[in-house]
Amino acid sequence: MAAVADVPLNVVILGPPGAGKGTQAERFARDHGIPKVSTGDILREAVTAGTALGRQVKALMDRGDLVSDDLMIGIVEERLARSDARSGFVLDGFPRTVEQARALDELLAKRGPVVVVEVQVPDEELVRRVRSRRICSKCGRLVSAFGSDGAAERCSYCGGELVARSDDAESVVRDRLKVYWRATRPMIAFYSQRPTYRAVDGAQAPERVREAVVEAVAAAIGRPVAGLKHGQAAQPESKA
Ligand code: AMP
């Protein structure tokens, strides 16, 4: 398998809340030595740290509404300009609107194509999953408790207390799904005609979804993903 020098691996993983896109994005990023850039994580960190950005977005996030395109585009532009994203990145949670997708095209104009993988899961399964997931109050890691009867009480990485995310209550989840479909369906239409767009079945076991994501990226770029040259060190769950 010949390495293809200097081909950046620019990947967007799309999917509704609870589709497992964060987990898949993190895994793909780690396996390929590129950073995961999760806009939800960046915003949650800002809220936890009580920065000006955090204070600006907290109420919107708690309601499940979207943060403004301008603000999000600025955050992502700044993040993707960092050196660790030069050989590629996995975006999780961005873009969410056509406006953001257009801005991403502009940002990437000279950085090679973007592969878009949509993780599809039926809404009722999403509600069930999101209701049972927890976040570590100390390090911010998301723990998916779906599939198991008793949710863990402590984070397996740092021992921090696991709590429900403030926007994971069922009514908020349903609102977030409405917001997602309203704002994001047009964006999926924007991408879906491209040869670099792929959809995968996210209702399968996580390991199967992981394989499907790798196959989808390989099919989109027309060569095995393992044949690409990436940045050296895998990020330990990069959260910004
Ligand atoms: P997530 O963790 O991706 O589900 O994001 C959590 C929340 O952060 C969302 O419900 C939005 O309020 C906000 N958010 C994250 N990414 C974006 C984005 N690309 N555009 C607008 N709002 C966002």
Residues whose N, C-alpha, C, O or C-beta is under 5 A from the ligand:
A	BS01	AMP	P17 T39 G40 D41 L43 L60 M61 G64 D65 L66 V67 M72 G93 F94 P95 R96
